[in-house]
Amino acid sequence: MAHNSILPALLEELRRLSTCVVASAIETFEIRLPNVGFADSRVHCIFPELPAIIGFAATARVRSATPPMSGATYYARPDWWKAILEIPAPRIAVLQDEDEPPGLGGFVGEVHANALAALRCAGLVTNGGVRDLPQVRAIPFPMFAGNVALSHAYAHISGFGTTVEVGGLKIQPGDLLMADLHGVISIPAEIAAEVPEVAARIQKVRREMVSLCRSENFSMERLRQVGEACGFIRYEESDMQKTGTKRGAS
């Protein structure tokens, strides 16, 4: 499924889920390993009280530790803004800070956050620094970043429209991303339409398991029975053969 065939109604349905249940749903399709497809703890949610965002990645690269080799000033990059508009809305601006270590300067603060919001970006994902938090929160403009920085230093766009890597997650222009207080995940376009239904089944199983755990009738045996019935508990044949007993694994 190409990004231009993903309907707004589906995007909204996905956005109402949590990234945790989306990750669990994606795992069931077995199209990628369970330890990939999301940004690691180097990227965290700056405003956890804001709702989740979903959109298509508009990628760029930034540097802040040293001046640009030549050309444009800190703010004047209409070529980058034009490239953002080539990605279907809703968009998520994704900036890879190429400095080592990243995050010396904050490229996105009050001005750039307002500019990105005007370009219909739902938020920002970066391994670098961000700043002007009260002003950006007031927009509101969700940000997921590596750190908070007080200066923009020499922050400038060093390239855009290519594959980037943020928090160990490789992101191509147009990739479908979702982010909430837990972090950032990439949703494969070819299964996006099926994720909500699978997520609903996972949530049902979770509710049944949690309800039992909170029940006065809780017992280990009932937990095992409900877990087996829901498919929450699985058994490894090799373990059963070795021990002659069943062992649960969630």
C-alpha positions, 0 to 999 in steps of 0.5 A: 500500500503506497502512502497516497492510498492510506485514507485519513480515517485509517490514520485517525484509527491508528493514532487512537491506539498506543504505540505499544499495542501497535508494536505488538500488532505488527509483531504478529505479521512477522514481516520484521524482527521484534527488536527493530522498527522503532526508535530506541531510548536515545529519542524520547517524548518531550511533551508526554501530556500531548496526544499521539501523532501519526504522519508521513516522514519528511526527512532532513539532516542537520548539524550544529557543532560547526558552521555550514561549509557555504551558503544559506543562513540558519533560517533561510531554507525555502528549498527544504520547506518546498521538499516538505510539501512534496510529502503527503499530509499529515507530515512528521518532520524527521531530522537526523543530527549528524554531529557526534555526539548529536544535540549540541544545538537545537535546530527546532525551537519556537520559530521552526516549530511554528513554521513546521506546524504551518507546513502541516507537520504533526510534530518533530522526531530527531536524535538532536536537541530542541529548545524553547519548550514553553513556546513550542508546547503552547502551539502545541507542537509535539516533539520527540528528541534526543535532548534539550538544548539552550542554543541553536549553536551553528544549527543548519540543514545539511541535506534533506529528502534522503534516508536518515537514522534516528535512535537506531530507526532508519527512516525513508521519506514517506514512511508512515510514523506514529509517536506518543509518550512511549516513543516512535514507531514505523508502521509498514504501509502494506499492513497498516490497514490490518493493524487496528483489527489485530490491535483490537484483539490484543487489547481484548486479551489484555483486558481479560488477563488484567480482569482476572488478575484483579478478580477475587477468584484469581488463581494460578490455574485460572490464569493459565487457563485464560492465558491458553484460551486467549493465546497469551501463553504459548509453549515451546515444544522442546521444553515440553519434551525435555520436562514432560510438563507445560511451561508458559511463555508470554 
